[in-house]
């Protein structure tokens, strides 16, 4: 059974890569840009077919893919190459892959939530003995969390996550109380000893159910998508602050391993399918956001250089030389590959450790 879940993980990666590259491909076609090759996978060629001006190919390694648009053909005179296009066509083509990943994630979430009977949000469920902030000027039982330290609590589990990374020296909390928003700035919510345990805040977080209607279902599909996006930013900020490290980051091997664990822990085949699909939606949204980060070698980095070129043309009547962009992209790509290799080795090591335990 675990082998099936491994195949499911590989399929999810392949599918999301295909969707991403399909976004670039469709946008290029709509913009009249020539596509010389559309490939799923990297490495040795397994299959290909020539149709018109485009070569469609399938390659051995399901870890990537590409959509060849003639990006380095400024000197060939081909007016339909990507290099000869204006700012907006290039911008649309570059972001189209991430947009497709995002839409794929939303579509999966919509399918899962279509049969939901209700949705859950975080609320204050009670307090430990001696909790000093209970009352109208503080927190009250039944308060529904809205924001914690500026982070929106869309769904069940968000409040516990944001409180976990709070420094324990007070925080800003917004709650919904009797249908109205209550803002508690600089609330002296400090970590202490409650119920015999140190480092606790002294409040209990429970779940409030919101019944499913057509409108609430649409709203919570949006909430889930926004929550996935917010988790990416929150994780990146914690990584920069040093609250999480490389050991907490997963690559393809770690993600496939997690998918296997999620599937194996499910009680029924239907539950496994739903849980894996949900995790796939999370990956899809993560890929959409990460690809748009302004990091050279990613789509967001290319958009960043596109903006720099436009600004340079406006101010100095010339673009940044392509050789400098290529050098920065190559260096960042090598760095990203190095980080990915370290993460993959870490994931493989953890996998073998779990297998031997």
BAPATOR-467378 format. One record per residue (C-alpha): residue number from 1; z, y, x; residue in one letter. Coordinates in steps of 0.1 Angstrom, whole numbers, plus 5000, padded with zeros to 4 digits. Example, Ala and Ser with C-alpha at 12.3 -4.5 7.8 and 13.67 -1.06 7.14 Angstrom:
% BAPATOR-467378
REC, num, w, v, u, residuo
REC, 1, 5078, 4955, 5123, a
REC, 2, 5071, 4989, 5137, s
//
This chain:
% BAPATOR-467378
REC, num, w, v, u, residuo
REC, 1, 5000, 5000, 5000, x
REC, 2, 5008, 5024, 5029, x
REC, 3, 4972, 5019, 5042, x
REC, 4, 4959, 5032, 5008, x
REC, 5, 4980, 5064, 5012, x
REC, 6, 4967, 5069, 5048, x
REC, 7, 4932, 5067, 5034, x
REC, 8, 4942, 5091, 5007, x
REC, 9, 4954, 5116, 5034, x
REC, 10, 4922, 5113, 5054, x
REC, 11, 4902, 5117, 5022, x
REC, 12, 4921, 5149, 5013, x
REC, 13, 4913, 5164, 5047, x
REC, 14, 4877, 5154, 5045, x
REC, 15, 4875, 5168, 5010, x
REC, 16, 4891, 5202, 5019, x
REC, 17, 4869, 5205, 5049, x
REC, 18, 4838, 5198, 5027, x
REC, 19, 4850, 5224, 5001, x
REC, 20, 4856, 5250, 5028, x
REC, 21, 4822, 5246, 5045, x
REC, 22, 4805, 5244, 5010, x
REC, 23, 4820, 5278, 5004, x
REC, 24, 4803, 5292, 5035, x
REC, 25, 4771, 5273, 5026, x
REC, 26, 4768, 5286, 4990, x
REC, 27, 4777, 5322, 5000, x
REC, 28, 4750, 5321, 5027, x
REC, 29, 4724, 5308, 5003, x
REC, 30, 4733, 5335, 4977, x
REC, 31, 4730, 5361, 5004, x
REC, 32, 4697, 5348, 5015, x
REC, 33, 4709, 5337, 5049, x
REC, 34, 4693, 5307, 5067, x
REC, 35, 4715, 5277, 5071, x
REC, 36, 4702, 5255, 5100, x
REC, 37, 4729, 5227, 5096, x
REC, 38, 4756, 5218, 5071, x
REC, 39, 4780, 5192, 5086, x
REC, 40, 4811, 5174, 5074, x
REC, 41, 4831, 5161, 5103, x
REC, 42, 4829, 5167, 5140, x
REC, 43, 4817, 5147, 5170, x
REC, 44, 4790, 5119, 5171, x
REC, 45, 4764, 5120, 5143, x
REC, 46, 4766, 5092, 5117, x
REC, 47, 4740, 5103, 5092, x
REC, 48, 4717, 5132, 5086, x
REC, 49, 4689, 5144, 5063, x
REC, 50, 4665, 5172, 5067, x
REC, 51, 4658, 5192, 5035, x
REC, 52, 4636, 5223, 5039, x
REC, 53, 4651, 5245, 5066, x
REC, 54, 4686, 5228, 5065, x
REC, 55, 4699, 5197, 5082, x
REC, 56, 4727, 5179, 5063, x
REC, 57, 4749, 5157, 5085, x
REC, 58, 4779, 5135, 5085, x
REC, 59, 4798, 5131, 5117, x
REC, 60, 4824, 5106, 5130, x
REC, 61, 4857, 5126, 5132, x
REC, 62, 4870, 5139, 5098, x
REC, 63, 4889, 5168, 5114, x
REC, 64, 4865, 5196, 5108, x
REC, 65, 4830, 5206, 5100, x
REC, 66, 4806, 5235, 5103, x
REC, 67, 4779, 5255, 5086, x
REC, 68, 4754, 5267, 5113, x
REC, 69, 4741, 5301, 5103, x
REC, 70, 4724, 5314, 5135, x
REC, 71, 4753, 5336, 5144, x
REC, 72, 4741, 5341, 5180, x
REC, 73, 4704, 5348, 5172, x
REC, 74, 4703, 5386, 5174, x
REC, 75, 4675, 5385, 5199, x
REC, 76, 4653, 5360, 5181, x
REC, 77, 4641, 5384, 5155, x
REC, 78, 4650, 5361, 5126, x
REC, 79, 4660, 5385, 5099, x
REC, 80, 4676, 5357, 5078, x
REC, 81, 4701, 5347, 5105, x
REC, 82, 4737, 5356, 5100, x
REC, 83, 4737, 5379, 5130, x
REC, 84, 4712, 5403, 5114, x
REC, 85, 4731, 5407, 5081, x
REC, 86, 4751, 5438, 5071, x
REC, 87, 4788, 5441, 5068, x
REC, 88, 4793, 5430, 5032, x
REC, 89, 4771, 5399, 5034, x
REC, 90, 4789, 5388, 5066, x
REC, 91, 4823, 5395, 5049, x
REC, 92, 4814, 5375, 5018, x
REC, 93, 4802, 5345, 5038, x
REC, 94, 4832, 5345, 5061, x
REC, 95, 4858, 5346, 5034, x
REC, 96, 4839, 5322, 5011, x
REC, 97, 4854, 5291, 5027, x
REC, 98, 4890, 5302, 5022, x
REC, 99, 4882, 5313, 4986, x
REC, 100, 4868, 5278, 4979, x
REC, 101, 4899, 5262, 4993, x
REC, 102, 4921, 5285, 4972, x
REC, 103, 4901, 5277, 4940, x
REC, 104, 4903, 5239, 4948, x
REC, 105, 4941, 5243, 4950, x
REC, 106, 4943, 5262, 4918, x
REC, 107, 4921, 5236, 4900, x
REC, 108, 4944, 5208, 4911, x
REC, 109, 4975, 5227, 4900, x
REC, 110, 4959, 5234, 4867, x
REC, 111, 4951, 5196, 4862, x
REC, 112, 4987, 5187, 4870, x
REC, 113, 5003, 5214, 4848, x
REC, 114, 4980, 5208, 4819, x
REC, 115, 5002, 5180, 4806, x
REC, 116, 5036, 5196, 4815, x
REC, 117, 5061, 5200, 4787, x
REC, 118, 5080, 5228, 4805, x
REC, 119, 5085, 5246, 4838, x
REC, 120, 5117, 5252, 4857, x
REC, 121, 5131, 5283, 4874, x
REC, 122, 5163, 5289, 4894, x
REC, 123, 5194, 5303, 4877, x
REC, 124, 5230, 5307, 4885, x
REC, 125, 5247, 5276, 4872, x
REC, 126, 5283, 5284, 4882, x
REC, 127, 5307, 5294, 4909, x
REC, 128, 5332, 5279, 4933, x
REC, 129, 5368, 5287, 4929, x
REC, 130, 5376, 5320, 4946, x
REC, 131, 5341, 5333, 4944, x
REC, 132, 5346, 5372, 4945, x
REC, 133, 5313, 5384, 4931, x
REC, 134, 5314, 5370, 4895, x
REC, 135, 5310, 5397, 4868, x
REC, 136, 5287, 5424, 4855, x
REC, 137, 5286, 5442, 4888, x
REC, 138, 5278, 5410, 4906, x
REC, 139, 5264, 5376, 4895, x
REC, 140, 5270, 5359, 4861, x
REC, 141, 5264, 5324, 4850, x
REC, 142, 5229, 5321, 4834, x
REC, 143, 5214, 5348, 4856, x
REC, 144, 5178, 5338, 4864, x
REC, 145, 5169, 5346, 4900, x
REC, 146, 5139, 5370, 4904, x
REC, 147, 5140, 5380, 4940, x
REC, 148, 5162, 5372, 4971, x
REC, 149, 5159, 5395, 5001, x
REC, 150, 5125, 5407, 4988, x
REC, 151, 5111, 5372, 4983, x
REC, 152, 5100, 5364, 4948, x
REC, 153, 5116, 5332, 4933, x
REC, 154, 5088, 5319, 4912, x
REC, 155, 5099, 5283, 4907, x
REC, 156, 5129, 5259, 4910, x
REC, 157, 5139, 5255, 4946, x
REC, 158, 5129, 5289, 4959, x
REC, 159, 5164, 5304, 4956, x
REC, 160, 5180, 5276, 4977, x
REC, 161, 5153, 5281, 5003, x
REC, 162, 5157, 5318, 5007, x
REC, 163, 5195, 5316, 5007, x
REC, 164, 5193, 5289, 5033, x
REC, 165, 5176, 5313, 5058, x
REC, 166, 5198, 5343, 5049, x
REC, 167, 5220, 5354, 5078, x
REC, 168, 5251, 5352, 5057, x
REC, 169, 5259, 5389, 5060, x
REC, 170, 5250, 5399, 5025, x
REC, 171, 5217, 5402, 5007, x
REC, 172, 5196, 5419, 4981, x
REC, 173, 5193, 5400, 4948, x
REC, 174, 5174, 5407, 4916, x
REC, 175, 5181, 5386, 4885, x
REC, 176, 5170, 5386, 4849, x
REC, 177, 5200, 5389, 4826, x
REC, 178, 5196, 5390, 4789, x
REC, 179, 5159, 5398, 4793, x
REC, 180, 5164, 5427, 4816, x
REC, 181, 5161, 5430, 4854, x
REC, 182, 5194, 5437, 4873, x
REC, 183, 5190, 5448, 4909, x
REC, 184, 5220, 5441, 4932, x
REC, 185, 5214, 5459, 4965, x
REC, 186, 5234, 5450, 4996, x
REC, 187, 5254, 5424, 4976, x
REC, 188, 5283, 5413, 4999, x
REC, 189, 5274, 5376, 4995, x
REC, 190, 5289, 5362, 5026, x
REC, 191, 5291, 5327, 5038, x
REC, 192, 5326, 5312, 5037, x
REC, 193, 5346, 5281, 5030, x
REC, 194, 5343, 5269, 4994, x
REC, 195, 5352, 5235, 4980, x
REC, 196, 5364, 5226, 5015, x
REC, 197, 5330, 5232, 5031, x
REC, 198, 5322, 5259, 5056, x
REC, 199, 5291, 5281, 5055, x
REC, 200, 5286, 5281, 5018, x
REC, 201, 5279, 5311, 4995, x
REC, 202, 5301, 5298, 4967, x
REC, 203, 5276, 5299, 4940, x
REC, 204, 5257, 5270, 4924, x
REC, 205, 5220, 5271, 4917, x
REC, 206, 5207, 5253, 4887, x
REC, 207, 5175, 5251, 4867, x
REC, 208, 5164, 5268, 4835, x
REC, 209, 5135, 5254, 4815, x
REC, 210, 5107, 5275, 4802, x
REC, 211, 5089, 5256, 4774, x
REC, 212, 5052, 5251, 4780, x
REC, 213, 5027, 5270, 4758, x
REC, 214, 4991, 5279, 4767, x
REC, 215, 5001, 5313, 4781, x
REC, 216, 5032, 5300, 4800, x
REC, 217, 5011, 5272, 4815, x
REC, 218, 4985, 5297, 4827, x
REC, 219, 5013, 5319, 4841, x
REC, 220, 5030, 5291, 4859, x
REC, 221, 4997, 5279, 4874, x
REC, 222, 4995, 5314, 4889, x
REC, 223, 5032, 5313, 4899, x
REC, 224, 5027, 5280, 4917, x
REC, 225, 4997, 5293, 4936, x
REC, 226, 5015, 5325, 4946, x
REC, 227, 5045, 5304, 4956, x
REC, 228, 5024, 5283, 4979, x
REC, 229, 5009, 5315, 4995, x
REC, 230, 5044, 5330, 4998, x
REC, 231, 5057, 5298, 5015, x
REC, 232, 5030, 5302, 5042, x
REC, 233, 5041, 5338, 5050, x
REC, 234, 5078, 5329, 5048, x
REC, 235, 5073, 5300, 5072, x
REC, 236, 5053, 5321, 5097, x
REC, 237, 5080, 5348, 5096, x
REC, 238, 5107, 5322, 5103, x
REC, 239, 5086, 5308, 5131, x
REC, 240, 5083, 5343, 5147, x
REC, 241, 5120, 5349, 5143, x
REC, 242, 5128, 5316, 5159, x
REC, 243, 5145, 5301, 5128, x
REC, 244, 5121, 5272, 5129, x
REC, 245, 5104, 5257, 5160, x
REC, 246, 5074, 5236, 5170, x
REC, 247, 5092, 5205, 5159, x
REC, 248, 5091, 5218, 5123, x
REC, 249, 5053, 5222, 5124, x
REC, 250, 5030, 5194, 5113, x
REC, 251, 4994, 5187, 5123, x
REC, 252, 4969, 5163, 5107, x
REC, 253, 4989, 5132, 5117, x
REC, 254, 5021, 5146, 5104, x
REC, 255, 5005, 5156, 5071, x
REC, 256, 4990, 5122, 5066, x
REC, 257, 5023, 5106, 5074, x
REC, 258, 5040, 5129, 5048, x
REC, 259, 5014, 5120, 5022, x
REC, 260, 5022, 5083, 5029, x
REC, 261, 5059, 5090, 5025, x
REC, 262, 5053, 5109, 4992, x
REC, 263, 5031, 5081, 4978, x
REC, 264, 5054, 5053, 4989, x
REC, 265, 5085, 5071, 4974, x
REC, 266, 5068, 5074, 4940, x
REC, 267, 5079, 5050, 4913, x
REC, 268, 5045, 5044, 4897, x
REC, 269, 5008, 5046, 4908, x
REC, 270, 5004, 5076, 4884, x
REC, 271, 5034, 5094, 4899, x
REC, 272, 5019, 5087, 4934, x
REC, 273, 4986, 5101, 4924, x
REC, 274, 5002, 5132, 4909, x
REC, 275, 5025, 5138, 4939, x
REC, 276, 4997, 5133, 4964, x
REC, 277, 4974, 5156, 4944, x
REC, 278, 5002, 5183, 4943, x
REC, 279, 5006, 5180, 4981, x
REC, 280, 4969, 5183, 4985, x
REC, 281, 4969, 5215, 4965, x
REC, 282, 4996, 5228, 4988, x
REC, 283, 4974, 5220, 5018, x
REC, 284, 4944, 5236, 5002, x
REC, 285, 4962, 5269, 4996, x
REC, 286, 4978, 5267, 5031, x
REC, 287, 4943, 5263, 5047, x
REC, 288, 4930, 5293, 5026, x
REC, 289, 4958, 5316, 5038, x
REC, 290, 4959, 5304, 5075, x
REC, 291, 4921, 5307, 5078, x
REC, 292, 4922, 5343, 5068, x
REC, 293, 4949, 5353, 5094, x
REC, 294, 4934, 5378, 5119, x
REC, 295, 4934, 5353, 5147, x
REC, 296, 4902, 5350, 5168, x
REC, 297, 4884, 5316, 5163, x
REC, 298, 4895, 5316, 5126, x
REC, 299, 4875, 5331, 5098, x
REC, 300, 4901, 5359, 5095, x
REC, 301, 4896, 5367, 5132, x
REC, 302, 4859, 5370, 5127, x
REC, 303, 4865, 5393, 5097, x
REC, 304, 4888, 5413, 5120, x
REC, 305, 4861, 5416, 5146, x
REC, 306, 4837, 5425, 5118, x
REC, 307, 4860, 5454, 5109, x
REC, 308, 4864, 5465, 5145, x
REC, 309, 4826, 5465, 5148, x
REC, 310, 4822, 5487, 5117, x
REC, 311, 4849, 5511, 5130, x
REC, 312, 4833, 5512, 5164, x
REC, 313, 4799, 5520, 5149, x
REC, 314, 4814, 5547, 5128, x
REC, 315, 4832, 5564, 5158, x
REC, 316, 4811, 5555, 5188, x
REC, 317, 4777, 5545, 5173, x
REC, 318, 4779, 5511, 5191, x
REC, 319, 4793, 5477, 5185, x
REC, 320, 4818, 5458, 5206, x
REC, 321, 4797, 5437, 5231, x
REC, 322, 4792, 5402, 5217, x
REC, 323, 4802, 5387, 5251, x
REC, 324, 4837, 5401, 5248, x
REC, 325, 4841, 5388, 5213, x
REC, 326, 4829, 5354, 5225, x
REC, 327, 4853, 5354, 5254, x
REC, 328, 4883, 5362, 5231, x
REC, 329, 4872, 5336, 5205, x
REC, 330, 4868, 5309, 5232, x
REC, 331, 4902, 5317, 5247, x
REC, 332, 4920, 5317, 5213, x
REC, 333, 4901, 5285, 5203, x
REC, 334, 4913, 5268, 5235, x
REC, 335, 4949, 5280, 5228, x
REC, 336, 4948, 5267, 5192, x
REC, 337, 4934, 5234, 5203, x
REC, 338, 4963, 5232, 5229, x
REC, 339, 4989, 5239, 5202, x
REC, 340, 4972, 5214, 5179, x
REC, 341, 4973, 5188, 5206, x
REC, 342, 5010, 5193, 5212, x
REC, 343, 5018, 5192, 5175, x
REC, 344, 4997, 5160, 5172, x
REC, 345, 5015, 5143, 5201, x
REC, 346, 5048, 5153, 5185, x
REC, 347, 5037, 5139, 5152, x
REC, 348, 5025, 5106, 5168, x
REC, 349, 5058, 5103, 5187, x
REC, 350, 5079, 5108, 5155, x
REC, 351, 5057, 5083, 5138, x
REC, 352, 5063, 5056, 5164, x
REC, 353, 5100, 5065, 5164, x
REC, 354, 5102, 5059, 5126, x
REC, 355, 5082, 5027, 5129, x
REC, 356, 5106, 5014, 5156, x
REC, 357, 5138, 5023, 5138, x
//
